[in-house]
């Protein structure tokens, strides 16, 4: 193919910028599908917000599974929920690594939003099951997005961890900040009903 034709085709094909060169995205790669929360990350505006929104039903599903497995709101259910959240967050590391590689090898492509989705259940661990009303879930969502965007210490520093761990860890930091705020609000009795 003539060089001018290849250049013209490359300009029309959707690409992911990788600094010096552009590579075609591999949107059908299983890690990309999972890492973009079933392609929610392809929505061009606020992909992290869409990922955090996907984290709410994930958190509710995990808590319901834990309650079912533990026979109600017991210590067993809390342990099951913790184990499931750790599993989801741990699986996110290799998934985000593979998705970033498939999308051109950038450090943290914006389309990858599994990190936000997996971190929402982590933020809610501080609250008992019965305190997680719809207004509380919405408040957790808003707080999480605030801290994910603001990136207070140590969130920004956690981004510098290698590959998928860096993609996931800054959101874990935002989830911890969110959990601290939710726990404080619960302690003083200011959680919405």
C-alpha positions as CSV (number, residue, x, y, z in Angstrom):
1,X,0.0,0.0,0.0
2,X,1.3,3.5,-0.8
3,X,2.4,5.5,2.2
4,X,-0.1,8.2,1.5
5,X,-3.0,5.7,1.4
6,X,-1.9,4.1,4.7
7,X,-1.8,7.6,6.3
8,X,-5.2,8.5,4.9
9,X,-6.7,5.2,6.3
10,X,-5.0,5.7,9.7
11,X,-6.6,9.2,10.0
12,X,-10.1,7.8,9.5
13,X,-9.7,4.7,11.7
14,X,-10.5,5.2,15.4
15,X,-7.2,5.2,17.4
16,X,-5.9,5.4,20.9
17,X,-3.0,7.9,21.3
18,X,0.1,6.3,22.7
19,X,2.4,9.3,22.7
20,X,4.6,8.9,19.6
21,X,2.3,6.6,17.6
22,X,-1.4,5.7,17.4
23,X,-2.6,2.2,17.6
24,X,-6.1,0.9,16.7
25,X,-8.0,0.0,19.8
26,X,-9.0,-3.6,20.4
27,X,-12.4,-3.0,21.8
28,X,-13.5,-6.6,21.5
29,X,-10.6,-7.9,23.7
30,X,-12.1,-9.6,26.8
31,X,-10.0,-7.5,29.2
32,X,-11.1,-4.3,27.4
33,X,-14.8,-5.3,27.6
34,X,-14.4,-6.0,31.4
35,X,-12.0,-3.1,32.0
36,X,-14.5,-0.6,30.4
37,X,-17.4,-2.1,32.3
38,X,-19.0,-3.6,29.2
39,X,-17.9,-0.6,27.1
40,X,-19.3,2.1,29.5
41,X,-15.8,3.6,29.3
42,X,-16.4,4.3,25.6
43,X,-18.9,7.0,26.5
44,X,-16.7,10.0,25.6
45,X,-17.7,12.2,28.5
46,X,-17.0,11.3,32.2
47,X,-16.1,7.6,31.8
48,X,-15.0,7.5,35.4
49,X,-18.5,8.6,36.5
50,X,-20.1,5.9,34.5
51,X,-17.7,3.4,36.1
52,X,-18.6,4.6,39.6
53,X,-22.3,4.4,38.7
54,X,-21.7,0.8,37.6
55,X,-20.1,0.2,41.0
56,X,-23.4,0.9,42.8
57,X,-25.2,-2.2,41.5
58,X,-22.0,-4.2,42.0
59,X,-21.9,-3.1,45.6
60,X,-25.6,-3.9,46.1
61,X,-25.1,-7.3,44.4
62,X,-22.1,-8.1,46.6
63,X,-23.8,-7.2,49.8
64,X,-26.9,-9.2,48.9
65,X,-24.8,-12.2,48.0
66,X,-23.0,-11.8,51.4
67,X,-26.2,-11.5,53.2
68,X,-27.6,-14.6,51.5
69,X,-24.4,-16.6,52.1
70,X,-24.0,-15.4,55.7
71,X,-27.7,-16.0,56.7
72,X,-28.5,-12.3,57.3
73,X,-26.5,-9.4,58.7
74,X,-24.0,-11.4,60.7
75,X,-20.3,-11.4,61.2
76,X,-20.1,-14.2,58.6
77,X,-21.9,-12.0,56.0
78,X,-19.5,-9.2,56.7
79,X,-16.5,-11.5,56.3
80,X,-18.0,-12.8,53.0
81,X,-18.6,-9.3,51.8
82,X,-15.0,-8.3,52.6
83,X,-13.7,-11.4,50.8
84,X,-15.8,-10.6,47.7
85,X,-14.7,-7.0,47.6
86,X,-11.0,-8.0,48.0
87,X,-11.5,-10.6,45.2
88,X,-13.1,-8.1,42.8
89,X,-10.4,-5.5,43.5
90,X,-7.6,-8.1,43.1
91,X,-9.0,-9.3,39.8
92,X,-9.1,-5.7,38.6
93,X,-5.3,-5.5,38.6
94,X,-4.6,-8.0,35.8
95,X,-7.8,-7.0,34.0
96,X,-6.8,-3.3,33.9
97,X,-3.2,-4.3,33.0
98,X,-4.4,-6.3,30.0
99,X,-7.0,-3.7,29.0
100,X,-4.4,-0.9,29.1
101,X,-2.0,-3.1,26.9
102,X,-4.8,-3.8,24.4
103,X,-5.7,-0.1,24.2
104,X,-2.1,0.9,23.3
105,X,-0.1,0.5,26.4
106,X,-0.9,3.9,28.0
107,X,-0.5,4.2,31.8
108,X,-4.2,4.7,32.6
109,X,-6.5,5.1,29.6
110,X,-9.6,7.1,30.4
111,X,-11.8,4.4,28.9
112,X,-10.8,1.9,31.6
113,X,-13.3,2.4,34.4
114,X,-13.3,-0.9,36.2
115,X,-11.2,0.7,38.8
116,X,-14.1,3.0,39.8
117,X,-16.7,0.3,39.7
118,X,-14.6,-2.1,41.8
119,X,-13.8,0.6,44.4
120,X,-17.4,1.6,45.1
121,X,-18.1,-1.6,47.1
122,X,-14.9,-0.9,49.0
123,X,-16.2,2.5,50.0
124,X,-19.4,1.0,51.5
125,X,-17.7,-1.6,53.7
126,X,-17.7,0.8,56.6
127,X,-21.5,0.9,56.8
128,X,-23.7,-1.9,58.1
129,X,-25.9,-3.5,55.5
130,X,-29.1,-1.8,56.8
131,X,-27.6,1.7,56.5
132,X,-27.1,1.5,52.8
133,X,-30.3,3.2,51.6
134,X,-30.7,4.7,48.2
135,X,-29.8,8.2,49.4
136,X,-26.7,6.8,51.2
137,X,-25.6,5.0,48.0
138,X,-26.1,8.3,46.1
139,X,-24.1,10.2,48.7
140,X,-21.3,7.5,48.5
141,X,-21.3,7.9,44.7
142,X,-20.9,11.7,45.0
143,X,-18.2,11.5,47.7
144,X,-16.3,8.9,45.7
145,X,-16.3,10.9,42.5
146,X,-15.2,14.0,44.5
147,X,-12.2,12.2,46.0
148,X,-11.4,10.4,42.7
149,X,-11.2,13.7,40.9
150,X,-9.5,15.7,43.7
151,X,-7.0,12.9,44.4
152,X,-6.0,13.8,47.9
153,X,-3.0,12.1,49.6
154,X,-2.2,9.3,48.9
155,X,-4.4,8.9,45.8
156,X,-2.1,10.8,43.4
157,X,0.9,8.9,44.7
158,X,-0.8,5.6,44.3
159,X,-1.3,6.3,40.6
160,X,2.5,5.9,40.2
161,X,2.4,2.2,41.1
162,X,3.1,-0.1,38.1
163,X,0.5,-0.9,35.5
164,X,-2.9,-2.3,36.7
165,X,-2.0,-1.8,40.3
166,X,-1.6,2.0,39.7
167,X,-4.8,2.1,37.7
168,X,-6.7,0.5,40.6
169,X,-4.9,1.8,43.7
170,X,-5.7,5.5,43.3
171,X,-9.4,4.6,43.3
172,X,-8.9,2.4,46.4
173,X,-7.6,5.6,48.1
174,X,-10.6,7.5,47.0
175,X,-12.8,4.7,48.4
176,X,-11.0,4.9,51.7
177,X,-11.6,8.7,51.9
178,X,-15.2,8.1,51.0
179,X,-15.6,5.4,53.6
180,X,-14.0,7.7,56.3
181,X,-16.6,10.4,55.4
182,X,-19.5,7.9,55.5
183,X,-18.3,6.5,58.8
184,X,-18.0,9.9,60.3
185,X,-21.5,10.9,59.1
186,X,-22.8,7.6,60.5
187,X,-21.1,8.2,63.8
188,X,-22.7,11.6,64.3
189,X,-26.0,10.5,62.9
190,X,-26.1,12.6,59.8
191,X,-26.5,9.8,57.2
192,X,-29.5,10.4,55.0
193,X,-32.3,7.9,55.6
